[in-house]
């Protein structure tokens, strides 16, 4: 999708807020507002207060206030037709993409939503080819998503092999050289900008019983398998490159990879010191 400019948004093909656009943005409410909360608190019988239960998030309501303007009657009419076509009710959820400085970590974000209400009074402003339109959209998901998936790469070290070894005929005393001191683990810094914990997809290639470390939390995730694997931390499933489920080979003490807001210091270790394993971590940032 095309990148949006600051202070613009797009829904169902209609771009709003551009300087030369006939549709201007007046206000957007609901992006920084908390979604509806579904509480499971229980009333205490013949006692004050409630028994505390778990809280869950319902959907999110978004209210977009727009101003439609036309320098000519034809331009004004076409702008209203485009707006009505974009915000048709009864359709599936579509992304309301936006780029508002400070929101969604100052990047393009989106909310999956569908129109529920639309108000556009015919008043004196309308007679002067200015129409104030208020559109209410509803999202069944409470999350605001980052438009572009994030990706970072973590590698294990690769020791340089010394192939001299012991050759015959050999003279006494024998001198056999090893491979030297193992190098330090390469460090990758991952910054998670979302307010919601990220549960990434991790694809590891050329691994030999690989272990992914997060030094910021002290957690690790290890799989007793040699070869390419895919770790789906959201579904808590590990598969091979051929799609076979090897979740049972996850080592004891492992914690499924998850990254809270902030900076994380990552390392990857592999039993094969002469081949560098590679882990590609992919996730989408979310906010509430």
Buried (B, 14 or more C-beta within 10 A) or exposed (E): EEEBEEBBBBBBEBBBBBEEBBBBBEEBEBBEEEBEEEEEEEEEEEEEEEEEEEEEBEBBBBBBBBBBBBEEEEBBEEBBEBBEEBBEEEEEBBBBBBBBEEBBBEBBBBBBBBBEEBEBEEEEBBEEBBBBBBBBBBBEBBBBBBBEEBEBEBBBBBBEEEEEEEEEEEEEEEEEEEEEEEEEBBEBEBEBBBBBEBBBBBBBBBBBBBBBBBEBEEBBBBBBBBBBBBBBBEEEBBBBEEEEEBEEBBEEEBEBBBBEBEEBEBBBBBBBBEBBBBBBBEBBBBBB
